Amino acid sequence: MNVAIVGLGLIGGSIAKSLKGFSDGKTVGIDIDSNVLNMALTDGTIDEGYTDAKAVLAEIDLLILCLYPKANVEFLRDNVNYLKHGIVITDVSGVKDYVMGEVEKFLPPYADFVGGHPMAGREIGGYASSLDTLFCGASYLIVPTEKNKEESIRLVERMARHIGCTRVVRTTREEHDMVIAYTSQLMHVVAVALCNNPILEISENFSAGSLKDCTRVALINEKLWGELFVENSEALEKRISEMQDSLEEIKIALKNKDVCELENIMKNAKERKVKWLME
């Protein structure tokens, strides 16, 4: 089985580095940057590298799309006529309804697209930042449809476990986008909002660590996350409104100097956090 990774950035490069021993065929890298391909060839991450996917797609059995969501769709649309019959395609996009909805419009019946999303990352991107340990212990979300063959889904699940993910979970595109809007996108929104406060500039000697923790993901790739926010805008708007409601409860309790209410709010939050940690 031949595997190709499209886009050897942080995620694509890390997947490629973690795939050793997964396939008895070749591992191919596809990227518009020939320097990145040369790095991956030199360190033995890939067996072959191509800037033009058309030259190799007819040989690929498993295609992993690791570009930005719109770019994943555009790549597949531009190269759909060169796909091998029976190919399994998956992606790593942080939004699923948009990507899968677009792909369904043009994907031929001889190709099987299984949505995927590894829950791992770093603040710094690019192939130079990729790691063969990035996915160790991480979750991997699989978003199948009724059209998918069970063997295709299981192939993506096997790949996810091989690269180090210990929790491989099947979900729907609706559930994925709803929950990711909370667990990932809202966290980035909050970090950005905190860092957009000018008080940050004088806070160096006034934090024991909580500020650093809360703003870690503000070191953000604005092009990627701007796209992700817009493509999942409805769900993210709801999560922001929920956050605003929670903040308003605290604000009202402060205005009323209601210590009991503040204690109840914090106690409920703590109990939820403990339950979440136990699970």
N, C-alpha and C positions, 0 to 999 in steps of 0.2 A: 504494500500500500504506500503510495506516494502522498506526502503531506506538503501543502504550501501555506505559508503565512504571508498575508498581504499587509505591509506596513511594519517595519522592524523598529518601532519606537519602544517605549518602556514596556508596554504590555506585550506587543508582538515579539519583541526581542526576548523578553522573559519567557514567553511560551516556547519560542524556538530553542532557547537554552535548556529548557526543562523537558524537552521531548526526546532526549536521548534514550534509545531502547524501545520507544513506543511503536515504531514502524519498522518493518523489514525492507521497506523501500527507501527512497531518498527524501530528505527534508529540503524544501525549496523556499528561498526568500524572494519576495517581490517587493520592490521599493523604488521610488523615483530617484533616490539618492544613491548613486553608484559608490560613494565613499562609505556609506553605511553597509552596503552589500559586501564591499571589500573587507570591512572590519569583521563582519559575521563569517565570511569565508576564511579569513586568516585565523580566527580563533576556533574554527571548527564547528561553529554553531549550525551552519547550513552546508549542504553539499553542493548546491547550485544557487546562483543569484541572477535575477532578471529585473531589468527596468521595464521591459515590455512583457506583460503577462501573456499575450497572445502566443508567444513562443513556446509556452510550456503547459498551458491550462489543459490541453487535451490529454495530458499524462497524469493529471492530479485526481486523486480519489477523495481526499479530505481537504477542503479549502477553508482557512480560518481568516476572517476579515478583521483586521485590527486598526482600521482607520477611524476617523471621526464618523459619526452616524451618517450624515449626508454623503460623505465621501465613500463609505461602504456601499451605499445604495448606488451611487454613480458608477463606482468601479464595476459592480455586478451588472448593471445595465449596459455599460460599454463593452463588456466582455462576455455577455450571455451566450453569444453564438459560438464561442470557443470552448464551452464547458464540455467535459467528458460526460457521456451518458452514464447515469448511475452515481454521479458525484454527490457527496454530502457536503453541505456548506453550513458554516456556523459563523457567528460574529461575537464581538465582545462589547457591543454598544451598551451605554448606560440608559438608553431608552428603547423600549421594545415595540410599543404600538405603532410609532412612526415608522421604524425600520421595517418591521414585518409587514405592515400594511402596504408600504411602497413596493417591497420585493414581490409580494403576491401578485402585483399588477402585471409583471412581465416574466416571472420565472417559469421556464418550461417544465412540463410534467416529469421529465427524466432527471431533474435535479431536485434534491431534498434539502430545504433550508430549515435548520434547527436553531432557534435563537439561543444565545448564551451570554452570560455576564459574570466574569470572575470578580469577586469582591476583594480586591487587593490593589494597591497602588503606592505611589510615592509622591512627594511634593515636586520632585524634579523629574523631567521626562527625557526622552531620547534613548537611543540604543546604548550609549555609554552608561546610562543609569540602570539598564536592565540587569536582572539577577536570576540565577537559576533556582533561587530559594524564595522568590517573591510570593509564590502561591502556597507555600508550606503552611498547612493548618487553616487555610482560608476556606470560605464558602464559594461554591460555584452554582449559579442559578441557571437552570435549563428551562427554556420556554417553548415547549413543543405545541404543535397544532394537531388537529384531527387528520390532516393530510400526511403527516410524517409517518414514515415506517418505523416500527419499534427498533429495528436494528440500527437505524440511523441515530435515533435518540441515544441508544446504548453506546454507540461509537463515541459520541460527544461526551457522554458520562465517563467512559473509560479514559478518554483523553484528559478530562478534568482531574480525575483521580491520579493519573500518571504524573501530571505536572505538580502534584502535591496537595491538592484540595482534599480536605477530609470530610467536608459536608457538601454533598451534591444534591441539590433540591430542585424538584420540578414545580413550576408555578405557571400561572397564566400571564399573558401580557398586561392585562388590567391590574392584577394584583402586583406584579412587578413594578409597574410605573407608579402605582399608588404608594407602595411602601418605600421605594427608592427615593421618592420625593421627600420622604421624612428622614430616612436613615442617612442619606448622602447629600441630596441637593439642598435641603433645608440647613444642614450643618454648614455647607459652604456659604449659603446666604447669611447665616448668623455671623460667621467668621468675618465675612466681608463687611457687614454692617458694623461690627465692633471696631474693625480697623479703619473705617471711614469716620470714626469719631476722633477729632484732633487731640483729645486727651491722651491718645496713644503715644503721641510724640514726647510727652513728659513723664511717661509711666515707667521708665526703665528701672528705677530704684524702688518702685512701689508694688512690685508683684513677687509673690513667693512661688509662682508656677502656674496658677490657675489661668492667668491671662494668656500665657504661652500655650497652654493646653487648648483653651477655647478658640484661639486664633490660628492654630497650626495650619489648617487647610486654606487660610487666606493667601498663602503662597500659591496662587491659582493660575491655571492656564485659561485666560479670559476668553479666548476664541472657542476652545472646547466647551467650557462650562456655559458660556452665553448660548451656544447652540443647544446644549442639553436642557437648559432652563426653558427655552422657547419651545422645544419639541415636546416638553412635558409640562407646559404652562398651566393647564387646567388643574392637574393634581398638585403642582407646586403652589399655586395660588391658594388652594384649600389648606395646605399645610402651613403656609404663612399666616393665613387668617386664624387658624387654630393656635398658632404661637402668639399672635397678637391678643387673642382672647385670654390666654394664660397669663401673659404679662399684665393685661388690664386687671385681672383678679388680684394680682400682687400689688399693683398700683393703687387700687381702691382700698385694699387692706392697709397700706401704708398711709394713705390720706386720712383714713379713719383711726389711725394709730391702734389698729386692732391686732394685738399680739397673738391672741388665740387663733384668729383666722390665718395669720401668717404661719403659725406653728402647724396648723392643720394642712395647709398647702404643702409645706415642706415635708411633713410626715407622710402624706400621701405619695409625694414624689419619691421619697426615699424607699417606701415600701414597694413601689413599682420597680425602682431600680434594683432592689435586692431580688425581687422575683425574676426579673430579666436576667440577672447574673446567675441565678440558680438554674435557669433553663438553659 
